[in-house]
């Protein structure tokens, strides 16, 4: 090989080495990492199934690595998963963060390493992102709006002065806070009294424990507003154990399969469908479009809002 060709080849290798992961060679399929919360939660199982089905249909366009954590509060392990995806040179990370603030530093590390990051399901805290000087787009529904729809529907069956309780998800997550705010908005409009607000950590067992305690403390409680369907399932069991079946209304959020028979027989009054099977797909497609167009992280819009619908009996 002539010296001039050797120099050109070396120069090309140096240029390729300098390219961030998100701008990998067009000849390579981008590697997209989907990092979810607890796979014990049916919502995230459905999300993973939807993502895998999408990748199978678009196998020539990208490869998928799907990961989840043990439970909704296992933030440390989710941070480790993100770190591993950086090591494995993922081109993009699509994440449903277990904590709206705690995941930001490691996601900044990913961005600094050239990985494109897209946020789904639970929105990262905007103030924390600003403090770190990064932009991570959120692809997902307006949780406050969705919870308000559910709360308004429930409120039609309550009267002013009635007592209700709110079972919130993990309190450090934005989606838990927004759903609680939506429930409260609806109850204030009807002048219904929220006499108890406690976290059920998104889990069935914790939701059951919290609901049982609320019912003991407020035996005249008329309804329980649950931040997700897992906690609603736990609340339904608590109501039955307390001998109050048919006397305390329950609403949830997510429209998982386990809630459908409870909607059918009235044990649960309503829930919201935020289309779990499509949640990850929306995020993946947003990431793939940015990779294809070589859109930098800083150039992506802050929010891509998706639909949420009321589901009732």
C-alpha positions as CSV (number, residue, x, y, z in Angstrom):
1,X,0.0,0.0,0.0
2,X,1.3,3.5,-0.9
3,X,2.3,5.7,2.0
4,X,-0.4,8.2,1.0
5,X,-3.1,5.5,1.2
6,X,-1.8,4.4,4.6
7,X,-2.0,8.0,5.9
8,X,-5.6,8.3,4.6
9,X,-6.6,5.0,6.2
10,X,-5.2,6.1,9.5
11,X,-6.9,9.4,9.3
12,X,-10.2,7.7,8.6
13,X,-9.8,5.4,11.6
14,X,-9.1,8.3,13.9
15,X,-12.2,10.1,12.6
16,X,-14.3,7.0,13.2
17,X,-12.9,6.6,16.7
18,X,-13.8,10.1,17.5
19,X,-17.5,9.7,16.6
20,X,-19.8,9.3,19.6
21,X,-21.7,6.0,19.9
22,X,-25.0,7.6,18.8
23,X,-23.4,8.4,15.4
24,X,-22.0,4.9,14.7
25,X,-21.4,3.7,11.2
26,X,-24.5,3.5,9.0
27,X,-23.5,0.0,8.1
28,X,-24.0,-1.0,11.8
29,X,-27.5,-1.5,13.2
30,X,-27.9,0.8,16.3
31,X,-28.1,-0.9,19.6
32,X,-31.0,0.3,21.7
33,X,-31.2,-0.5,25.4
34,X,-34.6,-0.5,27.1
35,X,-34.2,0.0,30.8
36,X,-37.5,-0.5,32.7
37,X,-38.7,-0.6,36.3
38,X,-40.0,-3.8,38.0
39,X,-40.7,-6.7,35.6
40,X,-42.9,-8.1,38.4
41,X,-45.3,-5.4,37.4
42,X,-47.6,-6.5,34.6
43,X,-47.4,-3.0,33.1
44,X,-43.7,-3.4,32.4
45,X,-44.0,-7.0,31.2
46,X,-46.5,-5.7,28.6
47,X,-44.1,-2.8,27.8
48,X,-41.2,-5.3,27.2
49,X,-43.4,-7.6,25.1
50,X,-44.4,-4.6,22.9
51,X,-40.8,-3.5,22.4
52,X,-39.7,-7.0,21.5
53,X,-42.5,-7.4,19.0
54,X,-41.5,-4.0,17.4
55,X,-37.9,-5.0,17.2
56,X,-38.8,-8.3,15.6
57,X,-40.8,-6.4,12.9
58,X,-37.9,-4.1,12.4
59,X,-35.0,-6.5,12.9
60,X,-33.0,-5.0,10.1
61,X,-33.1,-1.5,11.6
62,X,-31.9,-2.1,15.2
63,X,-31.0,-4.5,17.9
64,X,-32.7,-4.4,21.3
65,X,-31.4,-5.1,24.8
66,X,-34.2,-5.2,27.4
67,X,-33.6,-5.0,31.1
68,X,-35.7,-4.5,34.2
69,X,-35.2,-4.3,38.0
70,X,-36.4,-6.5,40.9
71,X,-39.0,-4.0,42.2
72,X,-40.1,-0.5,41.9
73,X,-37.6,0.9,44.5
74,X,-34.5,-0.9,43.3
75,X,-32.9,2.3,42.1
76,X,-29.3,1.3,42.7
77,X,-29.6,-1.7,40.4
78,X,-31.2,0.4,37.7
79,X,-28.2,2.7,37.9
80,X,-25.9,-0.3,37.5
81,X,-27.8,-1.4,34.4
82,X,-27.3,2.0,32.8
83,X,-23.6,1.9,33.6
84,X,-23.5,-1.5,32.0
85,X,-25.2,-0.3,28.9
86,X,-22.5,2.5,28.6
87,X,-19.8,-0.2,28.9
88,X,-21.6,-2.3,26.2
89,X,-21.6,0.8,23.8
90,X,-25.4,1.1,23.4
91,X,-26.2,3.8,20.9
92,X,-29.4,4.7,22.7
93,X,-30.9,4.2,26.1
94,X,-34.7,4.3,26.5
95,X,-35.4,4.4,30.2
96,X,-38.4,4.3,32.6
97,X,-36.6,5.7,35.7
98,X,-37.3,4.3,39.1
99,X,-36.5,7.7,40.6
100,X,-37.0,11.0,38.9
101,X,-33.8,12.6,40.4
102,X,-31.4,9.7,41.4
103,X,-31.0,8.5,37.8
104,X,-30.0,11.8,36.3
105,X,-26.3,11.7,37.2
106,X,-25.7,8.3,35.5
107,X,-27.8,9.4,32.5
108,X,-25.6,12.4,32.2
109,X,-22.6,10.1,32.2
110,X,-24.2,8.1,29.4
111,X,-24.8,11.3,27.4
112,X,-21.2,12.4,28.0
113,X,-20.2,9.0,26.6
114,X,-22.1,9.6,23.4
115,X,-25.2,7.6,24.2
116,X,-28.5,9.1,23.2
117,X,-31.0,9.0,26.1
118,X,-34.8,9.1,25.9
119,X,-37.1,9.1,28.9
120,X,-40.4,7.2,29.0
121,X,-43.2,6.4,31.6
122,X,-41.9,8.4,34.6
123,X,-40.6,11.9,33.7
124,X,-37.2,12.9,35.0
125,X,-37.2,16.0,37.2
126,X,-36.8,19.0,34.9
127,X,-35.0,21.1,37.6
128,X,-32.4,18.3,38.2
129,X,-31.8,18.0,34.4
130,X,-31.3,21.7,34.2
131,X,-28.9,21.7,37.1
132,X,-26.8,19.0,35.3
133,X,-27.0,21.0,32.1
134,X,-28.6,18.2,30.0
135,X,-31.7,17.8,27.9
136,X,-33.5,14.4,28.0
137,X,-36.8,14.2,26.1
138,X,-39.8,12.7,27.8
139,X,-42.0,10.5,25.7
140,X,-45.2,9.7,27.5
141,X,-48.6,10.8,28.7
142,X,-49.7,13.7,30.9
143,X,-50.2,11.8,34.1
144,X,-52.0,14.6,35.9
145,X,-54.4,14.9,33.0
146,X,-55.0,11.1,33.1
147,X,-55.6,11.0,36.9
148,X,-57.9,14.0,36.7
149,X,-60.1,12.1,34.2
150,X,-60.3,9.2,36.5
151,X,-60.9,11.4,39.5
152,X,-63.7,13.4,37.8
153,X,-65.4,10.1,36.9
154,X,-65.3,8.9,40.5
155,X,-66.4,12.3,41.8
156,X,-69.7,12.0,39.9
157,X,-70.6,9.1,42.3
158,X,-69.5,10.9,45.4
159,X,-71.0,13.9,47.3
160,X,-69.4,16.9,49.0
161,X,-67.9,16.0,52.3
162,X,-67.3,12.3,51.5
163,X,-64.0,10.9,52.7
164,X,-61.5,9.3,50.4
165,X,-57.9,8.1,50.5
166,X,-55.1,8.3,47.9
167,X,-52.6,5.5,47.6
168,X,-49.6,7.0,45.8
169,X,-46.8,5.3,44.0
170,X,-43.1,5.8,44.9
171,X,-43.2,9.3,46.2
172,X,-39.9,10.4,44.6
173,X,-41.2,9.7,41.1
174,X,-42.8,12.4,39.0
175,X,-45.6,10.2,37.7
176,X,-46.7,9.3,41.2
177,X,-46.7,13.0,42.2
178,X,-48.6,14.0,39.0
179,X,-51.2,11.3,39.4
180,X,-51.8,12.3,43.0
181,X,-52.1,16.0,41.9
182,X,-54.7,15.0,39.3
183,X,-56.7,13.0,41.8
184,X,-56.6,15.9,44.2
185,X,-57.7,18.4,41.5
186,X,-60.8,16.3,40.9
187,X,-61.6,15.9,44.6
188,X,-61.3,19.6,45.3
189,X,-63.7,20.4,42.5
190,X,-66.3,18.2,44.1
191,X,-65.4,19.3,47.7
192,X,-64.6,15.7,48.6
193,X,-62.2,15.3,51.6
194,X,-58.9,13.5,51.0
195,X,-58.3,12.3,54.6
196,X,-55.3,10.1,53.9
197,X,-52.4,10.1,51.4
198,X,-49.8,7.3,51.7
199,X,-47.3,5.6,49.4
200,X,-48.0,2.0,48.3
201,X,-44.7,1.9,46.3
202,X,-46.6,0.7,43.2
203,X,-46.8,-2.8,44.7
204,X,-49.8,-5.1,45.4
205,X,-48.8,-6.1,48.9
206,X,-47.9,-2.6,50.0
207,X,-51.1,-1.2,48.5
208,X,-53.0,-3.8,50.4
209,X,-51.3,-2.9,53.7
210,X,-51.8,0.8,53.2
211,X,-55.5,0.4,52.2
212,X,-56.1,-1.8,55.2
213,X,-54.7,0.9,57.5
214,X,-56.7,3.6,55.9
215,X,-59.9,1.6,56.2
216,X,-59.3,1.0,59.9
217,X,-58.5,4.7,60.6
218,X,-61.5,5.9,58.6
219,X,-64.3,3.3,58.6
220,X,-66.6,5.7,56.8
221,X,-64.2,6.1,53.9
222,X,-66.1,6.1,50.5
223,X,-63.3,5.6,48.0
224,X,-59.6,4.7,47.4
225,X,-57.8,6.4,44.5
226,X,-54.8,4.3,43.6
227,X,-51.8,5.5,41.5
228,X,-51.6,2.3,39.6
229,X,-53.6,-0.9,39.1
230,X,-51.2,-3.1,41.2
231,X,-52.1,-1.0,44.3
232,X,-55.8,-1.1,43.3
233,X,-55.7,-4.9,43.3
234,X,-54.2,-4.7,46.8
235,X,-56.9,-2.2,47.8
236,X,-59.7,-4.5,46.5
237,X,-58.4,-7.3,48.7
238,X,-58.2,-5.0,51.7
239,X,-61.8,-3.9,51.2
240,X,-63.0,-7.5,51.0
241,X,-61.1,-8.5,54.2
242,X,-62.6,-5.5,56.0
243,X,-66.1,-6.6,55.1
244,X,-66.7,-3.5,53.0
245,X,-67.1,-5.0,49.5
246,X,-69.4,-2.8,47.5
247,X,-69.2,0.0,50.0
248,X,-65.8,1.5,49.1
249,X,-65.2,2.5,45.5
250,X,-61.7,1.9,43.9
251,X,-60.0,3.5,40.9
252,X,-56.6,2.6,39.5
253,X,-54.3,3.6,36.6
254,X,-52.6,1.5,33.8
255,X,-55.4,-0.9,32.6
256,X,-53.4,-4.0,33.1
257,X,-55.0,-7.4,32.4
258,X,-55.4,-8.2,36.1
259,X,-57.8,-5.3,36.6
260,X,-60.2,-6.1,33.7
261,X,-62.3,-8.7,35.6
262,X,-62.5,-6.2,38.5
263,X,-63.8,-3.6,36.2
264,X,-66.3,-6.0,34.8
265,X,-67.8,-6.9,38.2
266,X,-67.6,-3.4,39.7
267,X,-64.8,-4.1,42.3
268,X,-62.9,-1.4,40.4
269,X,-64.8,1.6,39.1
270,X,-62.3,3.0,36.5
271,X,-58.7,3.1,35.4
272,X,-56.6,4.8,32.7
273,X,-55.0,3.2,29.7
274,X,-51.6,4.7,28.8
275,X,-51.0,2.0,26.3
276,X,-48.2,0.0,27.9
277,X,-47.3,-2.1,24.8
278,X,-46.7,1.2,22.9
279,X,-44.9,3.1,25.6
280,X,-41.5,1.7,24.9
281,X,-42.1,1.7,21.2
282,X,-42.8,5.4,21.2
283,X,-39.5,5.9,23.0
284,X,-37.6,3.6,20.7
285,X,-38.9,5.2,17.6
286,X,-38.0,8.6,18.9
287,X,-34.5,7.4,19.6
288,X,-34.1,5.7,16.2
289,X,-35.3,8.9,14.4
290,X,-32.8,11.0,16.2
291,X,-30.0,8.5,15.5
292,X,-30.9,8.4,11.8
293,X,-31.1,12.2,11.5
294,X,-28.0,12.7,13.7
295,X,-30.0,14.9,16.0
296,X,-27.9,15.8,19.0
297,X,-29.2,15.2,22.5
298,X,-29.5,19.0,23.1
299,X,-31.5,19.4,19.9
300,X,-34.4,17.1,20.8
301,X,-37.7,18.6,22.0
302,X,-38.4,18.4,25.7
303,X,-41.8,16.5,25.6
304,X,-43.4,14.2,23.1
305,X,-46.9,13.7,24.6
306,X,-48.7,10.4,24.1
307,X,-52.4,9.5,24.7
308,X,-54.1,8.4,27.9
309,X,-57.7,7.2,28.0
310,X,-60.4,6.6,30.6
311,X,-61.4,3.0,31.0
312,X,-64.6,2.3,33.0
313,X,-67.0,-0.5,33.7
